[in-house]
Amino acid sequence: MKTYFLSDLHLGAPYFPDSREAERRVVDFLDHIAKDAEAIYLLGDVLDYWYEYRYVVPRGFVRFFGKLAQLSDSGVKITWMIGNHDIWIFDYLPNELGIRVVDGSLVENIYGKLVYMEHGDGVGRQPAGFRFLRKLFRSKACQFFYSAVHPRWTVPFAYAWSRHSRSTGRESGLDWHPLLENMENFSREYLKTHPDISHFIYGHLHILKQMQLTPDCDMTILGDWISLFSYAEMSHDGSLSLCRFQLR
């Protein structure tokens, strides 16, 4: 049995040539690991946009949600960590799919190794403008007023924002060097007061990278499912490997 980690699927993103094909690729991967998956950690930006209304379910992602529900029902432990695109998950997905949703960081003991996980957008020192937007999007008052606007306006606005964010390079891998350094510095500082951590795992940067922080601790960036189709798998001996999925 193994534990799997993946992030930045961005399902539903407007820049996919075929959104349904992108979803099918992820479902095919989940089918592929179903036979030996003990736990799955989704480290944020799983959906490019999601706003959860009280009585209405947004369209799309039926195959993906159905596969998560099937895996959860079969005993696979699934954790969904909120990113900067899929912020507004409340109680529908946890209740409907039987998964755990976490906003922020998480430290888990997996096969005897302590693993620190976070999407990555909140790691270390961030620019003031980004901190303001992050706080704004999590504001209960802003969420209330946003939900009062008809989806015919909010959904196109959200996808236009996503397209702009990617085209400017912030989420296309073109401007990741300072963010990677920020993650590394944060991890090294955190390790000073938490020396038992064996693995730091992040998403957000859309790059595939693994680096050794100390002889007993490494830092992994999970890549994405836009062009890399990458993930990490952890075996019972505590080793963590980066992999890329090939369609069968």
C-alpha positions as CSV (number, residue, x, y, z in Angstrom):
1,M,0.0,0.0,0.0
2,K,1.1,3.6,-0.7
3,T,0.2,7.2,-0.1
4,Y,-0.1,9.6,-3.0
5,F,0.2,13.4,-3.2
6,L,-0.8,15.6,-6.1
7,S,-1.8,19.2,-6.6
8,D,-2.7,21.9,-9.2
9,L,-5.1,19.9,-11.3
10,H,-7.0,23.1,-12.1
11,L,-9.9,21.2,-13.5
12,G,-12.3,23.4,-15.4
13,A,-9.6,25.9,-16.3
14,P,-10.5,27.9,-19.4
15,Y,-7.0,27.4,-21.0
16,F,-7.4,23.6,-21.3
17,P,-8.0,22.7,-25.0
18,D,-10.4,20.0,-23.8
19,S,-11.6,20.2,-20.2
20,R,-13.3,16.9,-20.3
21,E,-10.1,15.2,-21.5
22,A,-8.2,16.8,-18.6
23,E,-10.7,15.4,-16.2
24,R,-10.6,12.0,-17.7
25,R,-6.8,11.9,-17.4
26,V,-7.1,12.5,-13.7
27,V,-9.8,9.9,-13.3
28,D,-7.7,7.4,-15.2
29,F,-4.8,8.1,-12.8
30,L,-7.1,7.5,-9.8
31,D,-8.2,4.2,-11.4
32,H,-4.6,3.3,-11.8
33,I,-3.6,3.8,-8.2
34,A,-6.9,2.5,-6.7
35,K,-5.4,-1.0,-6.2
36,D,-2.7,0.1,-3.8
37,A,-3.7,3.6,-2.5
38,E,-4.1,3.8,1.2
39,A,-4.4,7.6,1.3
40,I,-4.5,10.4,-1.2
41,Y,-3.6,14.0,-0.4
42,L,-4.8,16.7,-2.9
43,L,-2.6,19.8,-2.1
44,G,-4.8,22.5,-3.5
45,D,-5.9,24.1,-6.7
46,V,-7.7,20.9,-7.6
47,L,-10.4,22.9,-9.2
48,D,-9.6,26.1,-11.1
49,Y,-12.7,27.7,-9.6
50,W,-15.4,26.5,-7.2
51,Y,-17.9,28.4,-5.2
52,E,-20.1,26.3,-3.0
53,Y,-23.7,27.5,-2.7
54,R,-26.1,26.3,0.0
55,Y,-28.8,24.8,-2.3
56,V,-27.2,24.7,-5.8
57,V,-24.3,22.5,-7.0
58,P,-22.1,24.1,-9.7
59,R,-22.0,22.2,-13.0
60,G,-19.1,20.0,-14.0
61,F,-16.5,17.6,-12.5
62,V,-19.1,14.7,-12.2
63,R,-16.6,12.0,-13.2
64,F,-13.9,13.3,-10.9
65,F,-16.3,13.7,-7.9
66,G,-17.7,10.3,-8.6
67,K,-14.3,8.7,-8.5
68,L,-13.3,10.4,-5.3
69,A,-16.6,9.2,-3.7
70,Q,-15.9,5.6,-5.0
71,L,-12.4,5.6,-3.5
72,S,-13.6,7.1,-0.3
73,D,-16.4,4.5,0.0
74,S,-13.8,1.7,-0.6
75,G,-11.7,2.9,2.4
76,V,-9.1,5.2,0.8
77,K,-8.5,8.2,3.1
78,I,-8.7,11.4,1.0
79,T,-7.6,14.8,2.2
80,W,-8.2,17.9,0.1
81,M,-6.1,20.9,1.1
82,I,-7.5,24.3,-0.1
83,G,-5.4,26.3,-2.5
84,N,-5.8,29.8,-3.8
85,H,-8.2,28.8,-6.6
86,D,-10.5,26.3,-4.7
87,I,-10.9,28.5,-1.6
88,W,-14.6,28.3,-1.2
89,I,-15.2,24.7,-0.2
90,F,-17.5,24.5,2.8
91,D,-19.6,21.4,3.7
92,Y,-21.0,20.0,0.5
93,L,-17.9,18.2,-0.8
94,P,-16.8,16.8,2.6
95,N,-20.3,15.5,3.3
96,E,-21.1,14.3,-0.2
97,L,-17.7,12.7,-1.0
98,G,-16.6,11.6,2.5
99,I,-13.3,13.5,2.3
100,R,-11.5,15.7,4.8
101,V,-11.0,19.3,3.8
102,V,-8.1,21.3,5.3
103,D,-7.5,25.1,5.0
104,G,-3.9,25.8,5.9
105,S,-1.0,23.6,6.7
106,L,-1.1,20.0,7.9
107,V,1.5,17.8,9.6
108,E,0.8,14.0,9.4
109,N,2.6,11.0,10.6
110,I,2.7,8.8,7.5
111,Y,4.5,5.4,7.8
112,G,6.4,6.7,10.8
113,K,7.6,9.9,9.1
114,L,6.4,13.4,9.9
115,V,5.2,15.2,6.7
116,Y,4.5,18.9,6.5
117,M,2.1,19.8,3.8
118,E,0.6,23.0,2.5
119,H,-0.6,24.3,-0.9
120,G,2.2,26.9,-0.8
121,D,0.5,30.2,-1.4
122,G,0.6,31.0,2.3
123,V,4.1,29.9,3.0
124,G,6.7,32.3,4.3
125,R,6.7,36.1,3.6
126,Q,4.3,37.1,0.9
127,P,3.8,40.5,-0.8
128,A,1.3,42.8,1.0
129,G,-1.1,42.9,-2.0
130,F,-1.2,39.1,-2.1
131,R,-1.8,38.9,1.7
132,F,-4.6,41.4,1.3
133,L,-6.3,39.4,-1.4
134,R,-5.9,36.1,0.5
135,K,-7.5,37.7,3.6
136,L,-10.3,39.2,1.5
137,F,-11.2,36.0,-0.2
138,R,-11.5,34.3,3.2
139,S,-13.6,37.0,4.7
140,K,-17.1,35.8,5.7
141,A,-18.6,39.1,4.8
142,C,-17.1,39.1,1.3
143,Q,-18.2,35.5,0.8
144,F,-21.8,36.5,1.8
145,F,-22.0,39.4,-0.6
146,Y,-20.2,37.4,-3.4
147,S,-22.8,34.6,-3.1
148,A,-25.6,37.1,-3.6
149,V,-24.3,37.9,-7.1
150,H,-25.8,35.6,-9.8
151,P,-23.3,33.0,-11.1
152,R,-23.8,34.2,-14.6
153,W,-21.5,37.1,-13.5
154,T,-19.2,35.6,-11.0
155,V,-18.2,32.4,-12.9
156,P,-17.0,34.3,-16.1
157,F,-15.2,36.8,-13.8
158,A,-13.5,34.0,-11.9
159,Y,-12.3,32.2,-15.1
160,A,-11.1,35.5,-16.6
161,W,-9.1,36.2,-13.5
162,S,-7.6,32.7,-13.7
163,R,-6.7,33.2,-17.4
164,H,-5.0,36.5,-16.7
165,S,-3.1,35.0,-13.7
166,R,-1.7,32.3,-15.9
167,S,-0.9,34.5,-18.9
168,T,1.1,36.9,-16.7
169,G,3.4,34.0,-15.7
170,R,2.5,34.0,-12.0
171,E,1.2,30.4,-12.3
172,S,2.9,29.2,-15.5
173,G,6.3,28.4,-14.0
174,L,7.9,31.6,-15.4
175,D,8.2,33.4,-12.1
176,W,8.8,30.6,-9.6
177,H,12.4,31.3,-8.5
178,P,11.7,33.8,-5.7
179,L,8.7,31.7,-4.6
180,L,10.8,28.6,-4.4
181,E,13.4,30.4,-2.4
182,N,10.7,31.6,-0.1
183,M,9.4,28.0,0.4
184,E,12.9,26.7,1.1
185,N,13.7,29.5,3.6
186,F,10.4,28.8,5.4
187,S,11.1,25.1,5.5
188,R,14.6,25.5,6.9
189,E,13.3,27.9,9.6
190,Y,10.4,25.6,10.5
191,L,12.9,22.7,10.7
192,K,14.9,24.4,13.4
193,T,12.0,24.2,15.8
194,H,10.5,20.9,14.4
195,P,13.6,18.8,13.7
196,D,11.5,15.6,13.4
197,I,10.0,16.6,10.0
198,S,11.1,14.2,7.3
199,H,9.3,15.7,4.2
200,F,8.0,19.1,3.2
201,I,5.5,18.9,0.4
202,Y,4.1,21.8,-1.5
203,G,2.2,22.6,-4.7
204,H,1.4,26.1,-6.2
205,L,4.6,26.6,-8.2
206,H,3.7,24.3,-11.1
207,I,7.2,22.9,-11.2
208,L,8.5,19.4,-10.4
209,K,11.4,19.6,-7.9
210,Q,12.8,17.7,-5.0
211,M,15.7,19.0,-2.9
212,Q,17.5,17.8,0.2
213,L,17.3,20.3,3.1
214,T,19.3,18.0,5.6
215,P,20.4,14.4,5.4
216,D,17.1,13.4,7.0
217,C,14.7,15.9,5.4
218,D,13.7,16.9,1.9
219,M,11.4,19.4,0.2
220,T,9.2,18.4,-2.7
221,I,7.2,20.6,-5.2
222,L,4.5,18.5,-6.8
223,G,4.3,20.0,-10.3
224,D,0.9,20.1,-11.9
225,W,-1.7,18.4,-14.2
226,I,-1.6,21.0,-16.9
227,S,1.5,19.9,-18.6
228,L,3.5,17.7,-16.2
229,F,0.9,15.2,-14.9
230,S,3.0,14.6,-11.9
231,Y,2.6,13.3,-8.4
232,A,4.6,11.9,-5.4
233,E,4.2,8.5,-3.9
234,M,5.3,7.4,-0.4
235,S,6.0,3.8,0.3
236,H,5.9,2.0,3.7
237,D,9.6,2.5,4.2
238,G,9.0,6.3,4.3
239,S,10.7,7.1,1.0
240,L,9.1,9.7,-1.2
241,S,9.4,9.6,-5.0
242,L,8.3,12.0,-7.7
243,C,6.6,10.4,-10.7
244,R,4.8,11.4,-13.9
245,F,1.7,9.7,-15.1
246,Q,1.5,8.2,-18.6
247,L,-1.8,7.4,-20.1
248,R,-2.3,3.7,-20.6
